[in-house]
């Protein structure tokens, strides 16, 4: 009877150490590549969310300003305030087109204000146009990272003003009362730099051309 001797040779300790070292290097490189992809995706998602918030904010601004109407209000103290009050940093006005999906007994007009608070572009609104002493506004942020905003107002003489209504002007130079023809907004953001947008005030009728002669 013939006996067959099998010779099994295992890995030496050095070979095991080399294999483990190679595996560690490959695993580290794979993890580094995966981590880079995940970080890039995270930054891309954050950037997309911020861009969406910025675009939504401008869409809300455009919707509000284009629906501005010449409707003065009474403030918390009972004083009459113009249909639009604005300076470089804040803007308050009455707008039309307030949604009423529940068919509540309320006006389709709404008072809106914009400003910056804690580096956030804020939008606030009131439930009632003519407010009582205890009337409060409901405010919410549109997007953050805002360093500075600046509003400008185009009057009926096609001149840009820093406030609305324009004060300290002679009767001859004073713009027509009511609403400006357009509003420009400049936003300085630590994320996007300087952004300029101009919004048309749709409630302002086009300016009629001057007469061409004495017989007109």
Buried (B, 14 or more C-beta within 10 A) or exposed (E): EEEEEEEEEEEEEEEEEEEEEEEEEEEEEEEEEEEEEEEEEEEEEEEEEBEEBBEEBBEBBBEBBBBBBBBBBBBEEEEEBBBBBBBEEBBBBBBBEBEEEEEEEEBEBBBBBBBBEEBBBBBBBBEBBBBEEEBEBEEEBBBBBBEEBBBBBBBBEEEEBEBBBBEEEEEEEBBEEBBBBBBBBBBBBEBBEEBEBEBEBEBBEEEEEEEEEEEE
